Amino acid sequence: MKDFKNQVAIVTGASSGIGDSITRILAKNRARVVLAARRQERLSTIVEDLRADNTEVIAVPTDVRDRAQAESLIDAAVTQFGRLDMLICCAGIYYRRPTYELTLEEVQDLMEVNFYGVLNCVFSALPKLQKQGRGHIAVISSVEGRKGLPPDGAYIASKFAISGFCDVMRQELKELGIGVTIVFPGRVDTDMVKNISVPGVSPKIPPERVARATIHVIHRNRARVVVPWLGPSLLLLLDFFSARFGDAMVRKMGLSGSMKE
């Protein structure tokens, strides 16, 4: 992936999981990386690891819910490296609760991070990317951003929202030379879902697998990718033709998973 050499990439949610894995792949391909997350100590550790391998990297502690902090993140990248080539949005939160037990405040909390947190970064970066006439935006959504699995209603609402926004944004920004990619992973083996048991037919996948797929589709400037492909794609296809059959597949295969005791 020679195209990534010296490219400037911002990765949000870089302190763990998919964001951490994407950061390390970019570093191996000699990109210049700007790490963003709330956990400053964890970011500092990652920076030390990457600089030991001669990666050009800085960390900017950022709460993506705060528009001013998102703007400071973009400014820090451009100030340090002179430009911005990629914005990869991985920051997100998750919790599960049936819709009839949710409060509006809980839904708003998820939307603040998973939807508006992405938009804060995107809207802060777009003027820079438009001025350059090039660049790429990638957003980590979820298979649940295309098919709802109980009891994740609030989380799914945030992922459906950002998936739809990115679908339109991709079409609008294409003529400006800016690529947009959205990634739809299944359940990923991270701390976010460590207390959830999933069926063997749909195991948690390692974050490194999602990271590799993300970097590949950015490199190819593709619109979207589902990871893993076969199982989720079959579910989405079945649900497209019949919501009843899609719902039945979720129930019979136990795709919603269960909380560990």
Order of alpha helices (4+ residues) and beta strands (2+ residues): beta-alpha-beta-alpha-beta-alpha-beta-alpha-alpha-beta-alpha-beta-beta-alpha-beta-alpha-alpha-beta
